[in-house]
Amino acid sequence: MAYTWITKGLAASVLAVSLAWLPVAGSADGTEPEIYHGPVTSIGNGQAHAFVVLDDERRPTAIGVNLSADALEGLPAHTTGHGPAWEYRLELPAEAAGTGYDHITVDWNPEGHVPPGVYDLPHFDFHFYLIDPQERERITLEGEDLQRASRAPDPAFMPAGYVLPEGTAEPRMGAHAIDPGAPEFNDGVFASTFIYGFYDGSMVFVEPMVTRAFLESKVDVTTPVPVAERYRRPGYYPTRYRVGFDAAADAHVVVLEGLVRHGQIAGR
């Protein structure tokens, strides 16, 4: 899964997102959750941005990506030959500083990626990174770094049921842990799945992967995700993820939900 990296220019405005897709519209006292938007990035014929939802005590309850409906059109049909994906980076709003996430990338794979017969459908990889871009650049897989990138975590830090296959490490990412119980590995067809990323035995990203066809169907599906006993990096980790369509905003949403804090986060 080598990737071609591009960063689109960021617009000064932000998109509106309705609260209709939220699992709970307000708290017991009637207080509406607050949703904060990051800057806009152009994708295809549309645009995307990151957002975070905070409750009335300023705790994050969801963090996700809003992808306008027309962003699924006008996408590159091929890559430049350096990898299967085009990467679009989304900056988080300032209000997401306490979540543990640094930035998000939307990686468009027009011809899918390995393994063949599993993930070789046109799809998006939504990487929610726990490390910053400078740390990502140091993941080169060159020399001894290949061993670091491929190192499996201690069992307590691996989400239940996940495994780290050999050969899944990628520059600027790390290694990809999969759930062998997922439908695509059991005679099902890949539509959406959830990946955990590791570098030097430490989790560095979480990643919903969603096919374009699944997004185009405008379904609304919430899927629980296995969790680890422990996490090395403080942050709010999801217990489920949601792929849905916000009709009011005419946009697709891919969201980490059921966030649970692990470790002490500065100011929290």
FILO-582500 format. One record per residue (C-alpha): residue number from 0; residue in three letters; x, y, z; chain. Coordinates in pm, 1 decimal. Layout:
<num NUM | residu ALA | u X | v Y | w Z | chaine A>
...
This chain:
<num 0 | residu MET | u 0.0 | v 0.0 | w 0.0 | chaine A>
<num 1 | residu ALA | u 245.9 | v 265.7 | w -113.7 | chaine A>
<num 2 | residu TYR | u 84.0 | v 603.9 | w -145.0 | chaine A>
<num 3 | residu THR | u 116.8 | v 912.1 | w -363.8 | chaine A>
<num 4 | residu TRP | u 103.3 | v 1215.4 | w -136.9 | chaine A>
<num 5 | residu ILE | u -65.4 | v 1539.4 | w -236.3 | chaine A>
<num 6 | residu THR | u -205.9 | v 1813.5 | w -17.1 | chaine A>
<num 7 | residu LYS | u -479.9 | v 2030.5 | w -157.5 | chaine A>
<num 8 | residu GLY | u -501.9 | v 2399.6 | w -74.1 | chaine A>
<num 9 | residu LEU | u -715.4 | v 2483.7 | w 225.8 | chaine A>
<num 10 | residu ALA | u -1008.0 | v 2720.0 | w 184.6 | chaine A>
<num 11 | residu ALA | u -1078.7 | v 2985.0 | w 444.2 | chaine A>
<num 12 | residu SER | u -1444.8 | v 2892.2 | w 484.9 | chaine A>
<num 13 | residu VAL | u -1599.0 | v 2589.7 | w 653.1 | chaine A>
<num 14 | residu LEU | u -1899.3 | v 2380.9 | w 558.8 | chaine A>
<num 15 | residu ALA | u -2218.5 | v 2356.9 | w 753.7 | chaine A>
<num 16 | residu VAL | u -2300.9 | v 2020.4 | w 903.1 | chaine A>
<num 17 | residu SER | u -2636.9 | v 1940.1 | w 1054.2 | chaine A>
<num 18 | residu LEU | u -2670.4 | v 1751.0 | w 1380.2 | chaine A>
<num 19 | residu ALA | u -2930.0 | v 1514.7 | w 1231.2 | chaine A>
<num 20 | residu TRP | u -2683.7 | v 1225.2 | w 1200.1 | chaine A>
<num 21 | residu LEU | u -2574.1 | v 1240.4 | w 1563.5 | chaine A>
<num 22 | residu PRO | u -2685.0 | v 941.5 | w 1769.7 | chaine A>
<num 23 | residu VAL | u -2797.7 | v 1172.3 | w 2051.9 | chaine A>
<num 24 | residu ALA | u -2906.9 | v 1526.5 | w 1965.8 | chaine A>
<num 25 | residu GLY | u -2874.5 | v 1667.3 | w 2315.6 | chaine A>
<num 26 | residu SER | u -2799.2 | v 1595.3 | w 2678.4 | chaine A>
<num 27 | residu ALA | u -3045.9 | v 1523.5 | w 2958.7 | chaine A>
<num 28 | residu ASP | u -3075.9 | v 1893.2 | w 3039.6 | chaine A>
<num 29 | residu GLY | u -3160.7 | v 1977.6 | w 2678.9 | chaine A>
<num 30 | residu THR | u -2815.4 | v 2115.1 | w 2593.6 | chaine A>
<num 31 | residu GLU | u -2721.9 | v 2065.9 | w 2229.1 | chaine A>
<num 32 | residu PRO | u -2377.2 | v 1925.0 | w 2153.2 | chaine A>
<num 33 | residu GLU | u -2135.1 | v 2165.8 | w 1991.2 | chaine A>
<num 34 | residu ILE | u -1984.1 | v 2078.7 | w 1654.6 | chaine A>
<num 35 | residu TYR | u -1662.5 | v 2245.2 | w 1537.4 | chaine A>
<num 36 | residu HIS | u -1525.0 | v 2239.9 | w 1183.8 | chaine A>
<num 37 | residu GLY | u -1175.3 | v 2230.9 | w 1040.4 | chaine A>
<num 38 | residu PRO | u -1074.2 | v 2408.6 | w 717.7 | chaine A>
<num 39 | residu VAL | u -1195.5 | v 2280.6 | w 383.2 | chaine A>
<num 40 | residu THR | u -987.0 | v 2072.9 | w 142.1 | chaine A>
<num 41 | residu SER | u -1084.9 | v 2016.9 | w -222.7 | chaine A>
<num 42 | residu ILE | u -1147.3 | v 1655.0 | w -323.8 | chaine A>
<num 43 | residu GLY | u -1280.0 | v 1556.9 | w -666.8 | chaine A>
<num 44 | residu ASN | u -1555.7 | v 1798.3 | w -766.8 | chaine A>
<num 45 | residu GLY | u -1630.8 | v 1870.4 | w -403.6 | chaine A>
<num 46 | residu GLN | u -1465.4 | v 1922.1 | w -71.7 | chaine A>
<num 47 | residu ALA | u -1408.9 | v 1769.7 | w 269.7 | chaine A>
<num 48 | residu HIS | u -1333.6 | v 1881.1 | w 620.8 | chaine A>
<num 49 | residu ALA | u -1281.1 | v 1734.2 | w 965.4 | chaine A>
<num 50 | residu PHE | u -1506.4 | v 1804.4 | w 1259.7 | chaine A>
<num 51 | residu VAL | u -1531.4 | v 1728.7 | w 1629.8 | chaine A>
<num 52 | residu VAL | u -1839.1 | v 1711.3 | w 1852.0 | chaine A>
<num 53 | residu LEU | u -1809.9 | v 1819.1 | w 2217.1 | chaine A>
<num 54 | residu ASP | u -2061.3 | v 1762.3 | w 2493.9 | chaine A>
<num 55 | residu ASP | u -2167.6 | v 2022.0 | w 2748.2 | chaine A>
<num 56 | residu GLU | u -1858.4 | v 1943.0 | w 2956.1 | chaine A>
<num 57 | residu ARG | u -1632.5 | v 1997.9 | w 2652.4 | chaine A>
<num 58 | residu ARG | u -1549.9 | v 1630.0 | w 2617.4 | chaine A>
<num 59 | residu PRO | u -1527.6 | v 1489.4 | w 2264.4 | chaine A>
<num 60 | residu THR | u -1808.0 | v 1249.3 | w 2176.4 | chaine A>
<num 61 | residu ALA | u -1732.7 | v 1211.2 | w 1805.1 | chaine A>
<num 62 | residu ILE | u -1466.1 | v 1306.7 | w 1554.1 | chaine A>
<num 63 | residu GLY | u -1506.0 | v 1260.9 | w 1184.0 | chaine A>
<num 64 | residu VAL | u -1491.0 | v 1359.0 | w 821.4 | chaine A>
<num 65 | residu ASN | u -1758.0 | v 1538.3 | w 620.4 | chaine A>
<num 66 | residu LEU | u -1727.5 | v 1459.9 | w 248.5 | chaine A>
<num 67 | residu SER | u -1960.7 | v 1651.3 | w 16.6 | chaine A>
<num 68 | residu ALA | u -2164.5 | v 1433.5 | w -220.2 | chaine A>
<num 69 | residu ASP | u -1991.8 | v 1577.0 | w -528.9 | chaine A>
<num 70 | residu ALA | u -1649.2 | v 1487.0 | w -385.9 | chaine A>
<num 71 | residu LEU | u -1713.4 | v 1134.1 | w -513.6 | chaine A>
<num 72 | residu GLU | u -1714.5 | v 1270.4 | w -868.9 | chaine A>
<num 73 | residu GLY | u -1416.0 | v 1393.5 | w -1070.6 | chaine A>
<num 74 | residu LEU | u -1166.7 | v 1185.6 | w -874.5 | chaine A>
<num 75 | residu PRO | u -843.0 | v 1066.8 | w -1037.9 | chaine A>
<num 76 | residu ALA | u -901.6 | v 740.1 | w -1224.1 | chaine A>
<num 77 | residu HIS | u -538.3 | v 633.2 | w -1191.1 | chaine A>
<num 78 | residu THR | u -232.2 | v 712.8 | w -983.8 | chaine A>
<num 79 | residu THR | u 106.1 | v 841.4 | w -1093.3 | chaine A>
<num 80 | residu GLY | u 272.0 | v 501.5 | w -1069.0 | chaine A>
<num 81 | residu HIS | u 424.0 | v 562.6 | w -724.2 | chaine A>
<num 82 | residu GLY | u 137.8 | v 399.8 | w -536.3 | chaine A>
<num 83 | residu PRO | u -233.3 | v 323.4 | w -540.1 | chaine A>
<num 84 | residu ALA | u -364.0 | v 626.5 | w -349.5 | chaine A>
<num 85 | residu TRP | u -399.7 | v 1003.0 | w -363.7 | chaine A>
<num 86 | residu GLU | u -371.4 | v 1156.8 | w -17.4 | chaine A>
<num 87 | residu TYR | u -570.9 | v 1462.1 | w 91.6 | chaine A>
<num 88 | residu ARG | u -485.2 | v 1600.7 | w 435.5 | chaine A>
<num 89 | residu LEU | u -748.9 | v 1747.8 | w 663.4 | chaine A>
<num 90 | residu GLU | u -653.2 | v 1972.7 | w 951.5 | chaine A>
<num 91 | residu LEU | u -852.9 | v 1942.4 | w 1272.5 | chaine A>
<num 92 | residu PRO | u -1033.0 | v 2234.3 | w 1435.6 | chaine A>
<num 93 | residu ALA | u -857.7 | v 2384.5 | w 1736.3 | chaine A>
<num 94 | residu GLU | u -1129.2 | v 2241.8 | w 1960.9 | chaine A>
<num 95 | residu ALA | u -1004.4 | v 1889.7 | w 1878.5 | chaine A>
<num 96 | residu ALA | u -669.3 | v 1955.2 | w 2048.8 | chaine A>
<num 97 | residu GLY | u -764.3 | v 1740.7 | w 2348.6 | chaine A>
<num 98 | residu THR | u -870.4 | v 1434.3 | w 2150.6 | chaine A>
<num 99 | residu GLY | u -523.5 | v 1287.7 | w 2095.7 | chaine A>
<num 100 | residu TYR | u -555.5 | v 1310.4 | w 1714.6 | chaine A>
<num 101 | residu ASP | u -322.9 | v 1534.3 | w 1514.8 | chaine A>
<num 102 | residu HIS | u -471.7 | v 1529.2 | w 1163.6 | chaine A>
<num 103 | residu ILE | u -673.5 | v 1313.8 | w 924.6 | chaine A>
<num 104 | residu THR | u -599.7 | v 1202.1 | w 571.6 | chaine A>
<num 105 | residu VAL | u -849.7 | v 1091.2 | w 311.9 | chaine A>
<num 106 | residu ASP | u -668.3 | v 850.6 | w 79.2 | chaine A>
<num 107 | residu TRP | u -843.8 | v 778.0 | w -250.3 | chaine A>
<num 108 | residu ASN | u -750.3 | v 441.0 | w -401.1 | chaine A>
<num 109 | residu PRO | u -896.6 | v 438.3 | w -753.8 | chaine A>
<num 110 | residu GLU | u -786.1 | v 81.2 | w -818.3 | chaine A>
<num 111 | residu GLY | u -780.4 | v -39.5 | w -460.8 | chaine A>
<num 112 | residu HIS | u -473.2 | v -194.4 | w -303.4 | chaine A>
<num 113 | residu VAL | u -337.2 | v -520.7 | w -169.0 | chaine A>
<num 114 | residu PRO | u -432.2 | v -787.8 | w -91.1 | chaine A>
<num 115 | residu PRO | u -578.4 | v -868.1 | w -432.4 | chaine A>
<num 116 | residu GLY | u -928.1 | v -1005.8 | w -423.3 | chaine A>
<num 117 | residu VAL | u -994.6 | v -829.6 | w -92.0 | chaine A>
<num 118 | residu TYR | u -921.2 | v -456.0 | w -100.6 | chaine A>
<num 119 | residu ASP | u -880.5 | v -405.5 | w -476.8 | chaine A>
<num 120 | residu LEU | u -1207.8 | v -212.5 | w -513.1 | chaine A>
<num 121 | residu PRO | u -1213.9 | v 168.1 | w -552.3 | chaine A>
<num 122 | residu HIS | u -1223.8 | v 297.7 | w -197.7 | chaine A>
<num 123 | residu PHE | u -1121.3 | v 561.5 | w 56.0 | chaine A>
<num 124 | residu ASP | u -889.0 | v 509.2 | w 352.4 | chaine A>
<num 125 | residu PHE | u -970.7 | v 753.5 | w 633.2 | chaine A>
<num 126 | residu HIS | u -657.0 | v 773.9 | w 850.4 | chaine A>
<num 127 | residu PHE | u -704.6 | v 940.3 | w 1189.8 | chaine A>
<num 128 | residu TYR | u -342.6 | v 1000.4 | w 1291.3 | chaine A>
<num 129 | residu LEU | u -219.9 | v 1007.6 | w 1650.0 | chaine A>
<num 130 | residu ILE | u 120.7 | v 1138.8 | w 1533.6 | chaine A>
<num 131 | residu ASP | u 212.6 | v 1459.0 | w 1353.2 | chaine A>
<num 132 | residu PRO | u 332.8 | v 1491.9 | w 990.9 | chaine A>
<num 133 | residu GLN | u 696.9 | v 1521.9 | w 1098.1 | chaine A>
<num 134 | residu GLU | u 679.6 | v 1189.5 | w 1280.1 | chaine A>
<num 135 | residu ARG | u 516.2 | v 1033.9 | w 976.6 | chaine A>
<num 136 | residu GLU | u 800.3 | v 1150.9 | w 752.3 | chaine A>
<num 137 | residu ARG | u 1045.8 | v 964.4 | w 973.4 | chaine A>
<num 138 | residu ILE | u 871.8 | v 635.3 | w 891.4 | chaine A>
<num 139 | residu THR | u 1084.8 | v 543.7 | w 590.1 | chaine A>
<num 140 | residu LEU | u 1111.0 | v 160.5 | w 609.6 | chaine A>
<num 141 | residu GLU | u 1475.7 | v 205.8 | w 515.4 | chaine A>
<num 142 | residu GLY | u 1742.5 | v 3.6 | w 694.9 | chaine A>
<num 143 | residu GLU | u 1659.2 | v -65.1 | w 1058.3 | chaine A>
<num 144 | residu ASP | u 1340.5 | v 136.8 | w 1029.4 | chaine A>
<num 145 | residu LEU | u 1170.4 | v -152.6 | w 850.3 | chaine A>
<num 146 | residu GLN | u 1209.1 | v -362.7 | w 1164.0 | chaine A>
<num 147 | residu ARG | u 1073.0 | v -81.3 | w 1380.7 | chaine A>
<num 148 | residu ALA | u 775.8 | v -28.0 | w 1150.8 | chaine A>
<num 149 | residu SER | u 692.9 | v -398.8 | w 1146.1 | chaine A>
<num 150 | residu ARG | u 723.7 | v -457.3 | w 1520.9 | chaine A>
<num 151 | residu ALA | u 402.1 | v -593.6 | w 1669.1 | chaine A>
<num 152 | residu PRO | u 269.8 | v -442.9 | w 1992.8 | chaine A>
<num 153 | residu ASP | u 253.2 | v -630.5 | w 2319.6 | chaine A>
<num 154 | residu PRO | u -75.4 | v -825.5 | w 2335.6 | chaine A>
<num 155 | residu ALA | u -235.8 | v -581.8 | w 2580.5 | chaine A>
<num 156 | residu PHE | u -197.0 | v -302.0 | w 2323.8 | chaine A>
<num 157 | residu MET | u -348.1 | v -497.5 | w 2033.0 | chaine A>
<num 158 | residu PRO | u -727.7 | v -468.4 | w 1993.0 | chaine A>
<num 159 | residu ALA | u -907.6 | v -793.8 | w 2059.7 | chaine A>
<num 160 | residu GLY | u -901.4 | v -1033.9 | w 1765.7 | chaine A>
<num 161 | residu TYR | u -667.5 | v -823.4 | w 1549.8 | chaine A>
<num 162 | residu VAL | u -343.8 | v -951.3 | w 1395.9 | chaine A>
<num 163 | residu LEU | u -49.8 | v -776.1 | w 1232.4 | chaine A>
<num 164 | residu PRO | u 35.9 | v -963.1 | w 909.0 | chaine A>
<num 165 | residu GLU | u 383.0 | v -946.8 | w 763.5 | chaine A>
<num 166 | residu GLY | u 438.1 | v -706.9 | w 475.8 | chaine A>
<num 167 | residu THR | u 176.1 | v -448.7 | w 569.3 | chaine A>
<num 168 | residu ALA | u 418.4 | v -170.7 | w 668.9 | chaine A>
<num 169 | residu GLU | u 409.4 | v 140.6 | w 451.2 | chaine A>
<num 170 | residu PRO | u 626.4 | v 456.4 | w 446.8 | chaine A>
<num 171 | residu ARG | u 476.5 | v 750.7 | w 635.0 | chaine A>
<num 172 | residu MET | u 220.5 | v 516.5 | w 794.4 | chaine A>
<num 173 | residu GLY | u 347.8 | v 207.0 | w 969.0 | chaine A>
<num 174 | residu ALA | u 205.1 | v -144.5 | w 976.6 | chaine A>
<num 175 | residu HIS | u -163.1 | v -229.8 | w 934.3 | chaine A>
<num 176 | residu ALA | u -341.7 | v -460.8 | w 1178.8 | chaine A>
<num 177 | residu ILE | u -651.8 | v -635.2 | w 1045.5 | chaine A>
<num 178 | residu ASP | u -947.6 | v -825.5 | w 1184.9 | chaine A>
<num 179 | residu PRO | u -942.6 | v -1174.5 | w 1029.2 | chaine A>
<num 180 | residu GLY | u -1304.5 | v -1211.1 | w 1134.0 | chaine A>
<num 181 | residu ALA | u -1412.1 | v -924.0 | w 905.4 | chaine A>
<num 182 | residu PRO | u -1656.0 | v -1017.6 | w 625.1 | chaine A>
<num 183 | residu GLU | u -1402.4 | v -955.3 | w 347.2 | chaine A>
<num 184 | residu PHE | u -1184.6 | v -1237.2 | w 484.6 | chaine A>
<num 185 | residu ASN | u -1478.1 | v -1475.6 | w 516.1 | chaine A>
<num 186 | residu ASP | u -1631.8 | v -1498.6 | w 169.8 | chaine A>
<num 187 | residu GLY | u -1790.2 | v -1152.7 | w 198.6 | chaine A>
<num 188 | residu VAL | u -1738.4 | v -851.8 | w -26.4 | chaine A>
<num 189 | residu PHE | u -1546.7 | v -554.8 | w 112.4 | chaine A>
<num 190 | residu ALA | u -1772.6 | v -254.7 | w 174.6 | chaine A>
<num 191 | residu SER | u -1628.7 | v -101.0 | w 490.4 | chaine A>
<num 192 | residu THR | u -1383.2 | v -219.3 | w 753.0 | chaine A>
<num 193 | residu PHE | u -1166.8 | v -91.6 | w 1036.3 | chaine A>
<num 194 | residu ILE | u -785.9 | v -98.6 | w 1051.9 | chaine A>
<num 195 | residu TYR | u -542.7 | v -17.8 | w 1333.6 | chaine A>
<num 196 | residu GLY | u -198.7 | v 120.0 | w 1249.6 | chaine A>
<num 197 | residu PHE | u 123.1 | v 59.3 | w 1445.8 | chaine A>
<num 198 | residu TYR | u 480.2 | v 180.7 | w 1440.2 | chaine A>
<num 199 | residu ASP | u 749.2 | v 40.8 | w 1669.8 | chaine A>
<num 200 | residu GLY | u 479.2 | v -144.2 | w 1862.2 | chaine A>
<num 201 | residu SER | u 273.7 | v 169.1 | w 1931.1 | chaine A>
<num 202 | residu MET | u -61.1 | v 259.2 | w 1777.5 | chaine A>
<num 203 | residu VAL | u -23.3 | v 558.6 | w 1544.1 | chaine A>
<num 204 | residu PHE | u -355.8 | v 571.0 | w 1359.8 | chaine A>
<num 205 | residu VAL | u -705.8 | v 427.8 | w 1339.7 | chaine A>
<num 206 | residu GLU | u -855.9 | v 380.0 | w 995.2 | chaine A>
<num 207 | residu PRO | u -1205.5 | v 320.9 | w 862.6 | chaine A>
<num 208 | residu MET | u -1182.1 | v 198.9 | w 500.8 | chaine A>
<num 209 | residu VAL | u -1494.3 | v 250.6 | w 287.1 | chaine A>
<num 210 | residu THR | u -1564.9 | v 173.9 | w -78.2 | chaine A>
<num 211 | residu ARG | u -1697.6 | v 446.7 | w -302.6 | chaine A>
<num 212 | residu ALA | u -1993.3 | v 222.4 | w -387.7 | chaine A>
<num 213 | residu PHE | u -2083.3 | v 191.0 | w -18.3 | chaine A>
<num 214 | residu LEU | u -2077.2 | v 567.9 | w 22.5 | chaine A>
<num 215 | residu GLU | u -2282.6 | v 615.4 | w -294.0 | chaine A>
<num 216 | residu SER | u -2551.6 | v 386.4 | w -152.8 | chaine A>
<num 217 | residu LYS | u -2610.5 | v 647.9 | w 120.7 | chaine A>
<num 218 | residu VAL | u -2660.4 | v 384.1 | w 385.8 | chaine A>
<num 219 | residu ASP | u -2631.8 | v 467.1 | w 755.0 | chaine A>
<num 220 | residu VAL | u -2441.6 | v 197.5 | w 939.4 | chaine A>
<num 221 | residu THR | u -2280.3 | v 202.4 | w 1282.0 | chaine A>
<num 222 | residu THR | u -2033.3 | v -78.2 | w 1352.6 | chaine A>
<num 223 | residu PRO | u -1868.8 | v -163.8 | w 1687.0 | chaine A>
<num 224 | residu VAL | u -1491.1 | v -199.4 | w 1682.3 | chaine A>
<num 225 | residu PRO | u -1275.2 | v -419.7 | w 1907.3 | chaine A>
<num 226 | residu VAL | u -1062.3 | v -226.2 | w 2153.7 | chaine A>
<num 227 | residu ALA | u -733.3 | v -282.8 | w 2330.3 | chaine A>
<num 228 | residu GLU | u -680.8 | v -330.1 | w 2702.4 | chaine A>
<num 229 | residu ARG | u -423.3 | v -50.0 | w 2704.3 | chaine A>
<num 230 | residu TYR | u -304.5 | v 236.1 | w 2481.2 | chaine A>
<num 231 | residu ARG | u 42.1 | v 390.3 | w 2484.2 | chaine A>
<num 232 | residu ARG | u -69.0 | v 731.0 | w 2357.2 | chaine A>
<num 233 | residu PRO | u -322.8 | v 929.3 | w 2561.0 | chaine A>
<num 234 | residu GLY | u -635.0 | v 997.4 | w 2361.2 | chaine A>
<num 235 | residu TYR | u -1002.9 | v 931.9 | w 2300.0 | chaine A>
<num 236 | residu TYR | u -1037.7 | v 598.8 | w 2123.3 | chaine A>
<num 237 | residu PRO | u -1351.5 | v 480.8 | w 1942.7 | chaine A>
<num 238 | residu THR | u -1569.6 | v 187.9 | w 2038.0 | chaine A>
<num 239 | residu ARG | u -1764.0 | v 214.4 | w 1709.6 | chaine A>
<num 240 | residu TYR | u -1753.2 | v 394.5 | w 1377.3 | chaine A>
<num 241 | residu ARG | u -2031.1 | v 527.9 | w 1158.6 | chaine A>
<num 242 | residu VAL | u -2067.2 | v 558.2 | w 783.0 | chaine A>
<num 243 | residu GLY | u -2369.5 | v 767.1 | w 696.2 | chaine A>
<num 244 | residu PHE | u -2522.3 | v 1038.1 | w 482.0 | chaine A>
<num 245 | residu ASP | u -2626.6 | v 1379.0 | w 611.1 | chaine A>
<num 246 | residu ALA | u -2913.2 | v 1470.5 | w 377.9 | chaine A>
<num 247 | residu ALA | u -2944.9 | v 1820.4 | w 520.3 | chaine A>
<num 248 | residu ALA | u -2583.0 | v 1897.2 | w 428.9 | chaine A>
<num 249 | residu ASP | u -2578.2 | v 1670.6 | w 118.0 | chaine A>
<num 250 | residu ALA | u -2264.3 | v 1509.3 | w 252.5 | chaine A>
<num 251 | residu HIS | u -2124.1 | v 1174.6 | w 355.6 | chaine A>
<num 252 | residu VAL | u -1991.0 | v 1135.2 | w 709.0 | chaine A>
<num 253 | residu VAL | u -1735.5 | v 888.2 | w 841.0 | chaine A>
<num 254 | residu VAL | u -1719.5 | v 921.3 | w 1216.7 | chaine A>
<num 255 | residu LEU | u -1540.2 | v 774.8 | w 1516.9 | chaine A>
<num 256 | residu GLU | u -1798.5 | v 743.8 | w 1794.3 | chaine A>
<num 257 | residu GLY | u -1830.7 | v 610.6 | w 2146.4 | chaine A>
<num 258 | residu LEU | u -1502.0 | v 778.8 | w 2235.0 | chaine A>
<num 259 | residu VAL | u -1337.2 | v 659.2 | w 2556.8 | chaine A>
<num 260 | residu ARG | u -1042.4 | v 836.9 | w 2712.7 | chaine A>
<num 261 | residu HIS | u -726.7 | v 639.4 | w 2781.2 | chaine A>
<num 262 | residu GLY | u -436.6 | v 802.6 | w 2960.9 | chaine A>
<num 263 | residu GLN | u -399.0 | v 1156.2 | w 3089.0 | chaine A>
<num 264 | residu ILE | u -435.5 | v 1426.9 | w 2825.4 | chaine A>
<num 265 | residu ALA | u -293.7 | v 1771.7 | w 2899.4 | chaine A>
<num 266 | residu GLY | u -568.9 | v 2002.9 | w 3019.5 | chaine A>
<num 267 | residu ARG | u -823.3 | v 1720.8 | w 3050.7 | chaine A>
